[in-house]
Amino acid sequence: MGLPSVEDVRARIAARSAREIALRIAAVVAVLAVVGGLAFYAYFGVFAHHAPDEVRESVRANENVTVAEDYGGFVVTDADPGVERLGIVFYPGGRVAPDAYLPTAARIAERANVTVVVPKMRANLAVFSIERAGAVVTGERNVTRWIVGGHSLGGAMACRYAGANPEAVDGLLLVGAYCDRPVRGTPALAVLGTRDSVLDRDRFADSRGNLPADATVERIAGMNHSQAGWYTGQRGDRPARIETPAAHRRLATVVADWLCGEFDHCAAGERDRAREAVSPVVTRR
């Protein structure tokens, strides 16, 4: 058996070098994928926006509401002895944890006498959990009518759920959000803060046709984007001109007034009181 030729040796070295290069490239890609995944998880999960500890505890201590943990998030109900038949599933905004909406949920539950569910989104991004409302609608058997909605990205994904599941949705609630897909045949309310500079106003205007033609649009004077919840704020948002508790009261009043008008969900005289409370701070279109 003769020795290999110089050309054979060179060919073997070249093939080995190509395999080694391919393996090294694959190893680098794998490492980058792992590092990227960990960075993604840390940014959207570990370092998501949360409510301050004292704010969460103040909601739990509120005797006017009950707070339970479920669906990876929270179920907040008015503390009266009656069974709530109307519920709201509220999708959090991008990179915002469910507890950031506990104060808002408590205000709405108490003011509007409804059950408010704020479920956990996968990686705190509702785009990965569009169908999350389905588990809530199935799980809360006492509730017979459901409004699905959300804040910012959560609102857009709630629109997608409502459009795909019209039989499960009785109303749509958006806060600092717009629909990127058409939703028809259901009452809809969109609430905007006049100091919200995170919401793309041009996109909101351009996508207005995706809402039902008779949708209600309300504007709360002085409220910014992050005051849909209670957290440290988002880059690009303008400073609010009202305190966060005041923003939550006004948001709850707007929602209660809408539920009163669209769903006849109000006690005697509640409609007039809601309108009186809203009129100084809200403009309608």
ZINOR-V433083 format. One record per pair of residues at least 24 apart in sequence whose C-alpha atoms are under 8 Angstrom apart, sorted by the first residue. I is the first residue (numbers start at 1). J is the second residue. Records with the same first field share a line. If there is no record, write none. Layout:
BEGIN
I->J  J
END
This chain:
BEGIN
41->123
43->95
44->95  123  124  125
45->95  123  124
48->95  96  97  124
49->95  96  97  100  231  232
50->96  97  98  99  100  230  231  232
51->99  100  101  229  230  231  232
52->230  231
55->103
56->99  102  103
59->102  103  106
64->110
65->106  109  110
70->119
71->119  120  135  136
72->119  120
73->98  99  117  118  119  120
74->98  99  102  117  118  119
75->115  116  117  118
76->102  105  106  109  115  116  117
77->106  109  110  113  114  115  116
78->106  109  110  113  114  115
79->110
83->142
84->113  114  115  142  143
85->114  115  142  143  144  145
86->114  115  143  144  145  146  147
87->114  115  116  117  143  144  145  146  147
88->114  115  116  117  146  147  148  149
89->116  117  118  119  133  136  146  147  148  149  150
90->116  117  118  119  148  149  150  151  154  158
91->118  119  121  126  149  150  151  154  155  157  158
92->118  119  120  121  124  125  126  150  151  152  153  154  155
93->124  125  126  150  151  152  153  154  155
94->124  125  126  152  153  154
95->123  124  125
96->124
97->124
100->229  230  231
101->228  229  230
102->229
103->229  230  248
104->228  229  230  248  251  252
107->248  249  252
108->251  252  253  255  256
111->252  253  256
112->252  253  255  256  259  265  266
115->143
125->153  154
126->153  154  157
127->153  154  157
130->157  158  160  161
131->161
133->161
137->168
145->169  170
146->170  171
147->171  172  173
148->172  173
149->173  174  175
150->174  175  177
151->175  176  177  228
152->176  177  178  199
153->177
155->179
156->180
159->183
175->228
176->225  228
177->204
178->203  204  207  208
179->204  207  208  210  211
180->207  210
181->210
182->209  210  211  212
183->210  211  212
184->210  211  212
185->212
186->212
187->212  214  215  262
188->212  214  215  216
189->215  216  217  218  258
190->215  216  217  218
191->217  218  219  220  251
192->217  218  219  220  223
193->219  220  221  222  223  224  225
194->219  220  221  222  223  224
195->221  222  223  224  225  237  238  239  240  241
196->223  224  225  237  238
197->224  225  236  237  238
198->225  234  235  236  237
199->225
216->284  285
217->284  285
218->254  282  283  284  285
219->282  283  284
220->247  250  251  281  282  283
221->281  282  283
223->247
250->277  278  281
253->277  278
254->278
END
